């Protein structure tokens, strides 16, 4: 999951260097209000914790999982390749769903 906000001056997206999985965890580390230096317009602006949004870091987890599973399965012959693709896609799809749920939890929470 990637966290970002928008610069108050130029309105461009700014990715935040944080691995926080909840808004409360992010607030504990960064505070309810914090300053960013926008890499686009070079201005410093204050951001409120509720302006931070999350987006999925898995754009194509099923495809990547399928490719990896297919490569691993190729060593076991044609049947293994098909089994590997199926298992890899399942694992990739599961990881993508977990990531999507984390994004939804973060984006639907607010701190007063």
C-alpha positions in Angstrom: 0.0 0.0 0.0 1.3 3.5 -0.9 0.4 6.6 1.0 0.1 10.0 -0.6 -1.4 13.5 -0.3 -1.8 16.4 -2.7 0.3 19.6 -2.4 -1.9 22.5 -1.3 -0.1 24.8 -3.7 0.3 22.9 -7.0 -2.3 20.1 -6.3 0.0 17.4 -7.5 0.3 14.0 -5.8 3.1 13.6 -3.4 4.0 10.1 -2.2 4.8 9.8 1.5 7.7 7.6 2.8 5.7 5.7 5.3 4.8 2.0 5.8 2.0 2.7 8.2 -1.0 0.4 7.7 -3.6 2.5 9.5 -4.4 6.2 9.8 -3.8 6.0 13.6 -0.4 4.4 13.1 0.5 7.1 10.6 -0.7 9.8 13.0 1.4 8.4 15.8 4.5 8.6 13.6 3.8 11.9 11.7 1.4 13.8 13.9 -2.1 15.1 13.0 -0.6 18.0 11.1 2.8 17.8 9.3 4.7 19.7 6.7 5.8 18.4 3.3 8.3 19.8 0.8 6.6 19.4 -2.5 9.0 17.8 -5.1 7.0 19.4 -7.9 6.7 23.1 -7.0 9.4 23.2 -4.2 7.0 24.7 -1.7 6.5 23.7 1.9 2.9 23.1 2.9 1.0 21.8 5.9 -1.0 18.6 5.6 -3.7 17.3 7.9 -3.7 13.5 8.6 -7.2 13.2 7.0 -5.8 14.5 3.7 -3.6 11.4 3.4 -4.9 8.7 1.1 -3.8 5.2 0.3 -3.7 3.4 -3.0 -2.9 -0.2 -3.8 0.7 -1.1 -4.6 -0.6 -4.3 -6.4 -1.5 -3.3 -10.0 -1.4 -6.7 -11.4 -0.8 -9.3 -8.6 -2.7 -12.1 -10.4 -0.6 -11.8 -13.6 2.7 -11.6 -11.7 1.7 -14.6 -9.5 0.7 -16.5 -12.6 3.9 -15.8 -14.4 6.0 -16.8 -11.4 3.9 -19.9 -10.8 4.2 -20.8 -14.5 8.0 -20.5 -14.4 8.3 -22.7 -11.3 5.8 -25.2 -12.7 7.7 -25.4 -16.0 10.4 -27.5 -14.3 7.8 -30.2 -13.5 6.6 -30.5 -17.2 3.4 -29.3 -18.9 1.0 -30.5 -16.2 3.2 -28.8 -13.5 3.2 -25.6 -15.5 -0.6 -25.4 -15.6 -0.8 -26.2 -12.0 1.9 -23.6 -11.2 0.0 -20.9 -13.2 -3.2 -21.6 -11.3 -1.6 -21.6 -7.9 0.5 -18.6 -8.7 -2.6 -16.7 -9.9 -4.4 -17.7 -6.7 -1.7 -16.5 -4.4 -1.3 -13.2 -6.4 -5.1 -12.6 -6.3 -5.2 -13.2 -2.6 -2.4 -10.8 -2.0 -4.1 -8.2 -4.1 -7.4 -8.6 -2.2 -5.6 -8.3 1.1 -3.9 -5.1 -0.1 -7.2 -3.7 -1.4 -8.9 -4.3 2.0 -6.0 -2.5 3.8 -6.4 0.5 1.4 -10.2 0.6 2.0 -9.7 0.5 5.8 -7.1 3.3 5.7 -9.2 5.5 3.3 -12.4 5.0 5.2 -11.0 6.0 8.6 -10.7 9.6 10.0 -9.1 11.1 13.0 -10.8 14.0 14.9 
